[in-house]
């Protein structure tokens, strides 16, 4: 049976629904178990998307997304993703990755990135999923989605060959070619 709601009834029902969602933990920040991974994920975010005129991916909001995605198993992410990545980076660093100078950290991540995405690899490295989550978290967040990408409600006409340059910004709502898990086929 449908009962028409007035403005006050609607607001009350919306408040009850919001309270239920809030107390269920769906809108909560990073999980307590991932608090130890926060410095690592923030540093990796700074390496992948450094701050320029816009904030980088090292912001707390991106870590909160990545943390929640791991907790909820988004994209079938394993629960031990952070621990595996930390162990791999520490092994490559010969000690604590986070204690290395920034230039050395960036070089290690660049080497790991090159190895993880080379043709013939299936993307099992914890780095592939971490990088995917950092990119998704950043570009669906406020800084990436509204400050870096250009949103057009109705994207313009089709041009097969368009000139690009520093003034060109990718569209935030053009998802036609997006695939999170593209298979790399050796040529």
NORDABEL-V101633 format. One line per field, one symbol per residue. ss: DSSP state (2 for helix, 1 for strand, 0 for the rest). phi: phi as a letter, one per 40 degrees, with the letter a starting at -180 (. if undefined). burial: 1 if it has 24 or more other ideal C-beta (glycine too) atoms within 12 Angstrom, else 0. A space follows every 50 residues. Layout:
# NORDABEL-V101633
ss->???
phi->???
burial->???
This chain:
# NORDABEL-V101633
ss->00000022222222222222222200000002222222222222222200 00000000022222222222220222000022222222222220002220 02222222222222220000000002222222222222200222222201 0000000000000000000010000000000000000
phi->.cbcbcdcccccccccccccccccgcbccdccccdccdccccccccccbc cbcbccccccccccccccccccgdffccccdccccccccccccgicdccc cdccdcccccccccccbcdgccgccccdcccdcccccccbcccccbcccb cbdbdcccbcbbcbacccbcccbcbcbcacbcccbcc
burial->00000000000000000000000000000100010011011111111110 00001111101111111111100000100011011101100100001100 00001001100110010000001011111111111111111011100110 0000000000000000000001000000000000000
